[in-house]
Amino acid sequence: MTTTEQTNHYISYQLDQIPFTLAGSFLTIAARNASGSPRLLYRTASGKAVTRQGMPFNAPDFFELALLKDGQEIPYQWTAQPHRLDLITDGNARVTFAFADADTLLFETHHCLLRLLPAKNFAQKFSPRPDQVYLIDHPARGFHILRAGKGTQLEVVDSATVTGYDPRHGDLPRTITFTGGEHTAGALRFSSIETDWTDPLPELEETVSLREIEFGRWLKLRPEAPSVYEDTANQAWFLMWNSTTPASGPLTRPAIYMSKFWMNGIWAWDNCFTAMAVAKADPELAWNQMLMFFDNQDANGMIPDQITDLECWNCFTKPPIYGWAIRKMISKLGPVKSKPYLDQLYKPLARLTEWWYTYRDYDGDGMCQYHHGNDSGWDNATLFDQGYPTEGADLAAHLTLQCEMLAEIAFTLGKVKASKRWRERAEKQLDNLLEQGVKDNRFFSPLDGHRDAPPSQSLVNYIPMVLGHRLPKKIRAALLQDLGTEGPFLTPYGYASEAPASPKYTPDGYWRGPVWAASTYMIFDGLVDAKEFALARTVAERFCDLCVKEPGFWENYDALTGKGLRCPGYTWTASVFLLMAEWLAAQERLINR
């Protein structure tokens, strides 16, 4: 391996925000654990590890990592990089971890020993060879295979868990210590099946180099960004790589999870943002984010709300933003490269669209409805305080764009009559929205069967800005007034999901106040489409500056302080940052011509 192949960018990150993992793996090492100790926690992001009622531990948690010197546990700090994790003490003791493959972690210790303290009980242990210990992990549906390297032995002791739980039902916690001299080595493998592990362990140094080269190749594919955002763009691009999981169970294709920390799954609209962000770098991975949901489509046309490697969640769905997202994908990749995927998407996308009109329009007025805030993606937005079903103005806007896109796809595929029908439906949907969902040149979302709605200061009624140039001038002007720098929604950090002056505004209220990446980007994209470039630039710069100010790409942000809220390390936040930064870079090029 030559040094020229190594990555030129040093990327480190906080393990209490983003776990150490490998693209294509469910295994992680993170800095938060149930015991409250400062030790790192070895765990899985797999949905197959289910914590059931009465279980006194978290099923996904495996072991806490402890370091020993002279028989005593010693504290440590850590440095996490994409290709390696180093645990470092005040003295000269340290441990290095690296992924040999998606199921296997290698490690080497120097001047200390590694001990695995159990976070749970294990059904049984057995040792087919002196250098190996197998633990049956029934709650996680698999086997831990712990293997000693050269000059290292395994010591297994029955013990309490790190939370002090007393064993039940014959299951026992097991403490594992890798013992030996000043330098020890070994491997941790988690397998869903019982396997025979006889091949030699790879050398750690070589493995670290391979992982570094692998990530370096991914980093070279990163979308362009202005120089002021270069480091943050690298972090965002790293997070996309970090959050990728393998195809497994209902995950019929490799997925970009929302996070491998808390939000272990992929939802039916965050997938569109991650797909757009990685489209140029990896078109197959990008299109797979969309196709996966249609692989799991119901017979009636509905797609799941969420997918994990364990199951699909079908009690809710998400807003039909696929037509909008596909248009963005085509603009990035071109029609020729997109056509094979459009051929796969056309029929299931048509069935999804028909589902909305067939099952979600009770009064037949051409304005479809949400049965829950979750269906809109705006789970607890104040708009839904009025009750359900709600005829969302945003829903009508999304369906307009989806029907329009179906018309274009049908035409591309030679389906001329179908294209004409979808075009007519798009026009009719837009007409219905403008006739039934507008009052005083602003959108509103009534209950099904009603023609009025209580006043609302929720940003969701401004999502139809995504229609851009399609909006009549008077309506566009009214929306721009409210969405501009003097309007009630735009804060120094992006668009508040509830106007801060609203009596219902809540700083950490989920969709009742905080800034979200998805809503900010959809409005931004509508501004660009309407050629409102100055305001679009302001929005993009404010959101990108927020991601620099508050590292980690949070689930949402306090609209007035910019403080990161809820889950850190969110891929749709990283995706929106990358998309906006790429647009800003393109604007810089135009100015500098």
C-alpha positions as CSV (number, residue, x, y, z in Angstrom):
1,M,0.0,0.0,0.0
2,T,1.4,3.4,-1.0
3,T,1.1,6.5,1.1
4,T,-0.5,8.3,-1.8
5,E,-3.5,6.1,-1.4
6,Q,-4.1,7.2,2.2
7,T,-6.8,9.8,3.0
8,N,-5.4,13.4,3.2
9,H,-8.1,14.5,5.7
10,Y,-8.0,13.8,9.4
11,I,-11.5,13.2,10.5
12,S,-12.2,12.6,14.2
13,Y,-15.6,12.6,15.9
14,Q,-17.4,12.3,19.3
15,L,-18.5,8.8,20.2
16,D,-21.4,10.3,22.2
17,Q,-22.8,11.6,19.0
18,I,-21.7,9.2,16.3
19,P,-20.6,5.6,17.0
20,F,-17.5,3.9,15.7
21,T,-18.6,1.5,13.0
22,L,-18.0,0.4,9.4
23,A,-20.0,1.1,6.4
24,G,-22.1,-2.0,5.8
25,S,-22.0,-3.2,9.5
26,F,-24.6,-3.1,12.3
27,L,-21.9,-3.4,15.0
28,T,-20.9,-0.2,16.8
29,I,-18.8,1.1,19.7
30,A,-20.5,4.1,21.4
31,A,-19.9,6.4,24.4
32,R,-23.4,6.1,26.0
33,N,-24.6,3.2,28.1
34,A,-27.3,2.3,30.5
35,S,-25.0,1.8,33.5
36,G,-23.8,5.5,33.4
37,S,-20.2,4.5,33.5
38,P,-17.6,6.4,31.3
39,R,-16.6,3.1,29.6
40,L,-17.3,2.7,25.9
41,L,-20.1,0.2,24.9
42,Y,-19.9,-2.5,22.3
43,R,-23.4,-3.0,20.8
44,T,-25.5,-3.5,17.7
45,A,-27.8,-1.3,15.7
46,S,-29.6,-4.3,14.4
47,G,-33.4,-4.3,14.9
48,K,-33.2,-8.0,15.6
49,A,-32.0,-7.3,19.1
50,V,-35.4,-6.6,20.7
51,T,-35.7,-5.5,24.4
52,R,-38.8,-7.2,25.6
53,Q,-41.0,-6.3,28.6
54,G,-39.4,-7.3,31.9
55,M,-35.9,-7.6,30.4
56,P,-33.6,-5.9,32.8
57,F,-31.1,-4.9,30.1
58,N,-31.1,-3.5,26.6
59,A,-31.0,-6.3,24.1
60,P,-28.7,-4.4,21.6
61,D,-26.0,-3.8,24.3
62,F,-23.2,-6.4,24.5
63,F,-20.2,-5.4,26.6
64,E,-18.6,-2.4,28.2
65,L,-14.9,-2.1,27.4
66,A,-12.6,-1.9,30.4
67,L,-8.8,-1.6,30.4
68,L,-6.6,-3.2,33.1
69,K,-3.1,-2.6,34.3
70,D,-1.5,-4.5,37.1
71,G,-4.9,-6.1,37.9
72,Q,-6.7,-2.7,38.3
73,E,-9.1,-1.0,36.0
74,I,-7.7,2.2,34.5
75,P,-9.6,5.1,33.0
76,Y,-9.1,6.0,29.3
77,Q,-10.0,8.5,26.7
78,W,-10.4,7.8,23.0
79,T,-9.8,9.1,19.5
80,A,-12.2,7.9,16.9
81,Q,-11.5,8.0,13.1
82,P,-13.3,6.3,10.3
83,H,-10.7,3.6,10.0
84,R,-9.6,3.1,13.6
85,L,-10.5,3.6,17.3
86,D,-7.8,4.3,19.9
87,L,-8.4,4.0,23.6
88,I,-5.6,6.0,25.3
89,T,-4.6,6.3,29.0
90,D,-2.6,8.9,30.9
91,G,0.4,6.5,30.8
92,N,1.7,4.6,27.9
93,A,-1.2,2.0,27.8
94,R,-3.5,2.0,24.8
95,V,-5.8,-0.2,22.7
96,T,-6.5,0.0,19.0
97,F,-9.7,-1.3,17.3
98,A,-10.4,-1.8,13.6
99,F,-13.0,-3.6,11.6
100,A,-11.7,-6.7,9.8
101,D,-15.1,-7.1,8.2
102,A,-18.8,-6.1,8.9
103,D,-19.1,-8.8,11.6
104,T,-15.6,-8.7,13.1
105,L,-13.6,-6.2,15.2
106,L,-9.8,-6.7,15.7
107,F,-7.9,-5.2,18.5
108,E,-4.4,-4.9,19.9
109,T,-3.4,-3.8,23.4
110,H,-0.2,-2.2,24.5
111,H,0.9,-2.2,28.2
112,C,-2.7,-3.1,29.4
113,L,-5.3,-5.8,29.1
114,L,-8.8,-5.6,27.6
115,R,-11.8,-6.8,29.6
116,L,-15.3,-7.1,28.3
117,L,-17.8,-6.4,31.1
118,P,-21.3,-7.9,30.2
119,A,-24.2,-5.6,29.7
120,K,-26.6,-8.6,29.6
121,N,-27.0,-12.3,30.3
122,F,-26.0,-15.1,27.8
123,A,-27.9,-18.3,27.4
124,Q,-24.7,-20.5,27.3
125,K,-21.0,-20.5,26.6
126,F,-18.8,-23.1,24.9
127,S,-15.3,-23.3,23.6
128,P,-14.6,-25.4,20.5
129,R,-10.9,-24.4,20.7
130,P,-8.7,-23.0,23.5
131,D,-8.4,-19.6,21.8
132,Q,-12.2,-19.2,21.3
133,V,-15.3,-18.7,23.4
134,Y,-18.8,-18.7,22.0
135,L,-21.7,-17.0,23.8
136,I,-25.3,-17.6,22.8
137,D,-27.0,-14.2,22.8
138,H,-30.7,-15.1,22.5
139,P,-32.1,-11.5,22.9
140,A,-29.8,-10.3,20.0
141,R,-30.5,-13.5,18.0
142,G,-26.9,-14.5,17.5
143,F,-23.5,-15.7,18.7
144,H,-20.6,-13.8,20.1
145,I,-17.3,-15.4,19.1
146,L,-14.4,-14.1,21.1
147,R,-11.0,-15.1,19.9
148,A,-7.5,-14.7,21.3
149,G,-4.7,-13.7,19.0
150,K,-1.0,-14.5,19.3
151,G,0.4,-14.6,22.8
152,T,-3.1,-14.0,24.3
153,Q,-5.4,-16.2,26.4
154,L,-9.1,-16.0,27.2
155,E,-10.3,-15.9,30.8
156,V,-14.0,-16.3,31.3
157,V,-15.7,-15.7,34.7
158,D,-19.3,-15.8,35.6
159,S,-20.3,-12.4,37.0
160,A,-23.0,-9.8,37.4
161,T,-23.8,-7.5,34.6
162,V,-22.6,-3.9,34.7
163,T,-25.9,-2.9,36.2
164,G,-25.7,-5.6,38.9
165,Y,-28.5,-7.8,37.7
166,D,-28.8,-11.2,39.4
167,P,-29.0,-14.1,36.9
168,R,-32.3,-15.7,36.1
169,H,-33.5,-18.7,34.1
170,G,-30.1,-20.2,34.0
171,D,-28.7,-17.4,31.8
172,L,-25.5,-16.0,33.1
173,P,-23.5,-12.8,32.5
174,R,-19.9,-13.6,31.5
175,T,-16.9,-11.4,32.0
176,I,-14.2,-11.9,29.3
177,T,-10.6,-10.9,29.8
178,F,-7.9,-11.2,27.1
179,T,-4.8,-11.9,29.2
180,G,-1.1,-12.2,28.3
181,G,2.0,-10.1,28.3
182,E,2.6,-6.4,27.6
183,H,0.9,-6.8,24.2
184,T,-2.2,-8.8,23.5
185,A,-4.5,-9.2,20.5
186,G,-7.8,-10.7,19.6
187,A,-11.1,-10.3,17.8
188,L,-14.8,-9.9,18.6
189,R,-17.2,-11.3,16.1
190,F,-21.0,-11.3,16.2
191,S,-22.7,-13.8,13.9
192,S,-26.4,-14.6,13.4
193,I,-25.4,-18.3,12.8
194,E,-23.0,-20.7,14.5
195,T,-19.9,-20.7,12.4
196,D,-16.5,-22.4,12.5
197,W,-13.8,-19.8,12.7
198,T,-10.5,-21.3,11.7
199,D,-8.9,-18.8,9.2
200,P,-6.0,-16.8,10.6
201,L,-6.7,-13.4,12.1
202,P,-5.7,-10.5,9.8
203,E,-2.8,-8.3,11.0
204,L,-4.2,-5.2,12.6
205,E,-1.8,-2.7,11.0
206,E,-2.7,-4.0,7.5
207,T,-6.5,-3.9,8.4
208,V,-6.2,-0.3,9.5
209,S,-4.5,0.6,6.3
210,L,-7.2,-1.1,4.2
211,R,-10.0,0.7,6.1
212,E,-8.2,4.0,5.6
213,I,-7.8,3.5,1.9
214,E,-11.5,2.4,1.7
215,F,-12.7,5.5,3.4
216,G,-10.3,7.7,1.4
217,R,-11.9,6.5,-1.8
218,W,-15.3,7.4,-0.5
219,L,-14.1,10.8,0.7
220,K,-12.9,11.7,-2.8
221,L,-16.5,11.3,-4.1
222,R,-17.8,13.9,-1.7
223,P,-19.9,16.7,-3.3
224,E,-18.3,20.1,-3.8
225,A,-18.7,22.6,-1.0
226,P,-17.4,26.2,-0.4
227,S,-14.0,26.3,1.3
228,V,-15.6,27.7,4.5
229,Y,-17.6,24.5,4.8
230,E,-14.9,22.1,3.8
231,D,-14.3,20.4,7.2
232,T,-18.0,20.2,8.0
233,A,-18.7,18.7,4.5
234,N,-16.1,16.0,5.2
235,Q,-17.8,15.2,8.5
236,A,-21.2,15.1,6.8
237,W,-19.9,12.8,4.1
238,F,-18.3,10.6,6.7
239,L,-21.6,10.3,8.5
240,M,-23.3,9.0,5.3
241,W,-20.6,6.3,5.1
242,N,-20.8,5.6,8.8
243,S,-24.6,5.1,8.7
244,T,-24.7,2.6,5.9
245,T,-26.0,-0.9,6.7
246,P,-26.1,-4.2,4.7
247,A,-29.1,-5.7,3.1
248,S,-30.8,-7.9,5.6
249,G,-34.4,-9.2,6.1
250,P,-36.8,-6.4,5.0
251,L,-33.8,-4.3,4.2
252,T,-33.7,-5.7,0.7
253,R,-30.9,-3.4,-0.3
254,P,-28.0,-1.6,1.4
255,A,-29.6,1.2,3.5
256,I,-28.4,4.5,4.8
257,Y,-29.9,4.6,8.3
258,M,-31.0,7.8,9.9
259,S,-28.4,6.9,12.6
260,K,-26.7,3.9,14.1
261,F,-27.0,5.6,17.5
262,W,-30.7,6.1,18.4
263,M,-32.7,6.1,15.2
264,N,-31.8,2.7,14.0
265,G,-33.9,2.4,10.8
266,I,-34.8,4.1,7.5
267,W,-38.0,6.0,7.1
268,A,-40.0,6.6,4.0
269,W,-39.0,10.2,3.4
270,D,-35.6,10.5,5.0
271,N,-34.5,8.0,2.3
272,C,-35.2,10.6,-0.3
273,F,-32.8,13.1,1.2
274,T,-30.0,10.7,1.6
275,A,-30.6,9.4,-1.9
276,M,-30.2,12.9,-3.3
277,A,-27.0,13.5,-1.3
278,V,-25.2,10.4,-2.5
279,A,-26.6,10.3,-6.1
280,K,-23.5,11.4,-7.9
281,A,-21.1,9.4,-5.8
282,D,-23.0,6.1,-5.8
283,P,-26.1,6.0,-8.1
284,E,-26.9,2.4,-7.2
285,L,-26.8,3.1,-3.5
286,A,-28.9,6.2,-4.0
287,W,-31.7,4.6,-6.1
288,N,-31.7,1.6,-3.7
289,Q,-32.9,3.9,-0.9
290,M,-36.1,4.5,-2.8
291,L,-36.6,1.1,-4.3
292,M,-36.3,-0.6,-0.9
293,F,-39.6,0.8,0.1
294,F,-41.3,-0.4,-3.0
295,D,-39.8,-3.9,-2.5
296,N,-42.0,-3.9,0.7
297,Q,-45.1,-2.2,-0.8
298,D,-48.5,-3.6,0.2
299,A,-50.8,-5.1,-2.3
300,N,-53.0,-2.0,-2.0
301,G,-50.1,0.3,-2.9
302,M,-49.2,1.7,0.6
303,I,-45.5,1.7,1.5
304,P,-44.2,1.2,5.1
305,D,-43.4,4.1,7.4
306,Q,-40.1,2.5,8.6
307,I,-37.9,-0.5,7.7
308,T,-35.3,-2.2,9.8
309,D,-33.6,-5.5,9.3
310,L,-36.3,-7.1,11.6
311,E,-39.5,-5.7,10.2
312,C,-41.6,-3.1,8.4
313,W,-43.7,-0.7,10.3
314,N,-47.0,-0.3,8.4
315,C,-49.3,1.5,10.8
316,F,-48.2,4.8,9.4
317,T,-46.7,6.0,6.1
318,K,-44.9,9.2,5.1
319,P,-45.7,12.0,2.7
320,P,-45.4,11.3,-1.0
321,I,-42.3,13.3,-1.8
322,Y,-41.0,10.6,-4.2
323,G,-41.9,12.5,-7.4
324,W,-40.1,15.7,-6.1
325,A,-37.1,13.6,-5.1
326,I,-36.9,11.7,-8.4
327,R,-36.9,15.0,-10.3
328,K,-33.9,16.1,-8.2
329,M,-32.1,12.7,-8.8
330,I,-32.6,13.0,-12.6
331,S,-31.2,16.6,-12.5
332,K,-28.1,15.2,-10.8
333,L,-27.6,12.1,-12.9
334,G,-29.2,12.9,-16.2
335,P,-32.1,11.0,-17.9
336,V,-29.9,8.4,-19.6
337,K,-28.3,7.2,-16.4
338,S,-31.6,7.4,-14.5
339,K,-33.8,5.5,-17.1
340,P,-33.1,2.0,-15.8
341,Y,-34.2,3.0,-12.3
342,L,-37.2,4.9,-13.6
343,D,-38.3,1.7,-15.4
344,Q,-38.2,-0.1,-12.0
345,L,-40.0,2.7,-10.2
346,Y,-42.8,3.7,-12.5
347,K,-45.4,1.0,-11.7
348,P,-44.9,0.9,-7.9
349,L,-44.8,4.7,-7.8
350,A,-48.1,4.8,-9.7
351,R,-49.6,2.3,-7.3
352,L,-48.5,4.4,-4.3
353,T,-50.0,7.5,-5.8
354,E,-53.3,5.7,-6.6
355,W,-53.4,4.5,-3.0
356,W,-53.6,8.1,-1.7
357,Y,-56.5,8.9,-4.0
358,T,-58.3,5.6,-3.4
359,Y,-57.9,5.2,0.4
360,R,-57.2,8.8,1.6
361,D,-60.0,10.9,0.1
362,Y,-63.1,10.1,2.0
363,D,-65.3,12.9,0.7
364,G,-64.0,12.6,-2.9
365,D,-63.1,16.2,-3.2
366,G,-59.7,15.5,-4.7
367,M,-57.9,16.7,-1.5
368,C,-56.3,13.7,0.2
369,Q,-55.9,13.4,4.0
370,Y,-53.6,12.5,6.8
371,H,-54.9,10.2,9.5
372,H,-52.1,11.1,11.8
373,G,-49.3,13.6,12.0
374,N,-46.8,10.7,11.5
375,D,-48.2,10.2,8.0
376,S,-47.2,13.8,7.2
377,G,-43.7,13.4,8.8
378,W,-44.7,16.3,11.1
379,D,-45.7,14.0,13.9
380,N,-46.9,16.5,16.5
381,A,-47.2,19.7,14.6
382,T,-49.7,22.2,16.0
383,L,-51.7,22.0,12.7
384,F,-53.0,18.6,13.9
385,D,-54.3,19.9,17.2
386,Q,-57.6,20.3,15.4
387,G,-57.9,16.5,15.0
388,Y,-58.1,14.1,12.0
389,P,-58.4,13.4,9.2
390,T,-56.7,16.5,7.9
391,E,-56.5,17.5,4.3
392,G,-52.9,18.7,4.2
393,A,-52.1,21.5,1.8
394,D,-48.6,20.1,1.8
395,L,-50.0,16.7,0.8
396,A,-51.8,18.2,-2.2
397,A,-48.5,19.9,-3.2
398,H,-46.5,16.7,-3.0
399,L,-49.1,14.8,-5.0
400,T,-49.1,17.5,-7.7
401,L,-45.4,17.0,-8.1
402,Q,-45.6,13.2,-7.9
403,C,-48.3,13.1,-10.7
404,E,-46.3,15.5,-12.8
405,M,-43.2,13.3,-12.4
406,L,-45.2,10.2,-13.3
407,A,-46.2,11.9,-16.5
408,E,-42.6,12.6,-17.3
409,I,-41.5,9.0,-16.4
410,A,-44.3,7.5,-18.5
411,F,-43.3,9.7,-21.5
412,T,-39.7,8.6,-21.1
413,L,-40.8,5.0,-21.1
414,G,-42.9,5.4,-24.2
415,K,-46.3,5.4,-22.4
416,V,-47.8,8.4,-24.1
417,K,-51.4,7.9,-23.1
418,A,-50.5,7.2,-19.5
419,S,-48.3,10.3,-19.5
420,K,-51.2,12.4,-20.7
421,R,-53.4,11.0,-17.9
422,W,-50.9,11.8,-15.2
423,R,-50.3,15.3,-16.6
424,E,-54.0,16.0,-16.4
425,R,-54.2,14.6,-12.9
426,A,-51.3,16.8,-11.8
427,E,-53.1,19.9,-13.2
428,K,-56.3,18.9,-11.6
429,Q,-54.6,18.4,-8.2
430,L,-53.0,21.8,-8.4
431,D,-56.4,23.3,-9.3
432,N,-58.0,21.6,-6.3
433,L,-55.4,22.9,-4.0
434,L,-55.7,26.4,-5.2
435,E,-59.5,26.3,-5.1
436,Q,-60.0,24.6,-1.8
437,G,-56.8,25.1,0.2
438,V,-56.1,28.8,-0.2
439,K,-57.5,31.7,1.9
440,D,-56.1,35.3,1.7
441,N,-53.4,34.0,-0.7
442,R,-52.1,31.6,2.0
443,F,-52.6,27.8,2.3
444,F,-54.6,26.2,5.0
445,S,-55.3,22.5,5.9
446,P,-58.9,21.8,7.1
447,L,-60.4,18.6,8.5
448,D,-61.8,16.3,5.9
449,G,-65.2,17.5,4.7
450,H,-64.7,21.1,6.0
451,R,-63.9,24.2,4.1
452,D,-62.2,26.2,6.8
453,A,-59.6,25.6,9.5
454,P,-58.6,27.3,12.8
455,P,-55.7,29.8,12.3
456,S,-52.3,28.0,12.4
457,Q,-48.8,29.2,12.7
458,S,-47.3,25.9,11.7
459,L,-44.7,25.9,8.9
460,V,-46.3,22.9,7.4
461,N,-48.8,25.1,5.6
462,Y,-45.9,26.8,3.8
463,I,-44.4,23.6,2.4
464,P,-46.5,24.1,-0.8
465,M,-43.7,26.7,-1.6
466,V,-42.0,23.5,-3.0
467,L,-44.2,24.1,-6.0
468,G,-42.0,27.1,-6.9
469,H,-42.8,28.6,-10.3
470,R,-46.2,26.7,-10.5
471,L,-47.7,29.0,-7.8
472,P,-49.7,32.0,-8.9
473,K,-47.9,35.3,-8.4
474,K,-50.2,36.6,-5.7
475,I,-49.9,33.4,-3.6
476,R,-46.1,33.3,-4.2
477,A,-45.8,36.9,-3.1
478,A,-47.7,36.2,0.1
479,L,-45.6,33.1,0.9
480,L,-42.4,35.0,0.2
481,Q,-43.5,37.8,2.6
482,D,-44.0,35.2,5.4
483,L,-40.9,33.2,4.5
484,G,-38.6,36.2,4.1
485,T,-36.1,37.6,6.6
486,E,-38.8,39.8,8.1
487,G,-41.4,37.1,8.3
488,P,-42.4,35.0,11.3
489,F,-40.6,31.8,10.5
490,L,-37.0,32.5,9.3
491,T,-34.6,32.6,12.3
492,P,-30.8,33.0,12.2
493,Y,-30.6,29.2,11.8
494,G,-33.4,28.3,9.3
495,Y,-37.1,27.9,9.3
496,A,-38.8,27.3,12.7
497,S,-41.4,24.6,12.4
498,E,-43.8,26.8,14.5
499,A,-43.5,30.6,14.4
500,P,-41.6,31.6,17.5
501,A,-44.2,34.3,18.2
502,S,-46.9,31.6,18.3
503,P,-48.4,30.8,21.8
504,K,-47.9,27.1,20.9
505,Y,-44.2,27.5,20.1
506,T,-42.0,25.1,22.2
507,P,-38.2,25.4,21.9
508,D,-37.7,21.6,22.2
509,G,-41.1,20.7,21.0
510,Y,-40.2,18.4,18.1
511,W,-42.4,19.8,15.2
512,R,-43.8,22.6,17.4
513,G,-40.8,24.9,17.1
514,P,-37.4,23.6,16.2
515,V,-35.6,24.0,12.9
516,W,-35.6,20.8,10.8
517,A,-33.4,20.0,7.8
518,A,-36.1,18.5,5.7
519,S,-38.7,21.3,5.9
520,T,-35.9,23.9,5.5
521,Y,-34.6,22.2,2.4
522,M,-38.0,21.7,0.7
523,I,-38.8,25.4,1.1
524,F,-35.3,26.3,-0.1
525,D,-35.8,24.2,-3.2
526,G,-39.1,25.9,-3.9
527,L,-37.3,29.3,-3.6
528,V,-34.7,28.1,-6.1
529,D,-37.4,26.8,-8.5
530,A,-39.2,30.2,-8.2
531,K,-35.8,31.9,-9.0
532,E,-35.8,33.6,-5.6
533,F,-32.1,33.1,-5.4
534,A,-31.2,35.8,-2.9
535,L,-33.6,34.4,-0.2
536,A,-32.5,30.9,-1.1
537,R,-28.9,31.8,-0.5
538,T,-29.7,33.3,2.8
539,V,-31.6,30.2,3.9
540,A,-28.8,27.9,2.7
541,E,-26.1,29.9,4.4
542,R,-27.9,30.1,7.7
543,F,-28.5,26.4,7.8
544,C,-25.0,25.5,6.8
545,D,-23.6,27.9,9.3
546,L,-25.8,26.2,11.9
547,C,-24.2,22.9,11.1
548,V,-20.7,24.4,11.5
549,K,-21.7,26.1,14.8
550,E,-23.3,23.0,16.3
551,P,-21.3,20.0,15.1
552,G,-22.9,16.6,14.9
553,F,-25.8,17.0,12.5
554,W,-28.6,16.9,15.0
555,E,-32.2,15.7,14.5
556,N,-33.4,19.2,15.0
557,Y,-32.3,22.5,16.4
558,D,-33.6,25.2,18.8
559,A,-34.9,27.8,16.4
560,L,-33.7,30.7,18.5
561,T,-30.4,29.5,19.9
562,G,-29.3,26.9,17.4
563,K,-28.7,24.3,20.1
564,G,-28.7,20.8,18.7
565,L,-31.6,18.7,20.0
566,R,-32.6,15.0,20.3
567,C,-30.6,12.5,18.3
568,P,-27.1,13.5,17.1
569,G,-25.6,12.2,13.9
570,Y,-28.7,12.4,11.7
571,T,-28.1,11.5,8.1
572,W,-30.9,13.6,6.6
573,T,-29.4,16.7,8.4
574,A,-26.0,15.8,6.9
575,S,-27.7,15.2,3.6
576,V,-29.4,18.6,3.5
577,F,-26.1,20.3,4.6
578,L,-24.3,18.6,1.7
579,L,-27.1,19.5,-0.8
580,M,-27.2,23.1,0.2
581,A,-23.4,23.4,0.4
582,E,-23.1,22.0,-3.1
583,W,-25.7,24.5,-4.4
584,L,-23.7,27.4,-2.7
585,A,-20.5,26.1,-4.4
586,A,-22.2,26.2,-7.8
587,Q,-23.4,29.7,-7.1
588,E,-19.9,30.7,-6.3
589,R,-18.7,29.3,-9.6
590,L,-21.4,31.3,-11.5
591,I,-20.4,34.5,-9.8
592,N,-16.6,34.0,-10.4
593,R,-17.0,33.2,-14.1
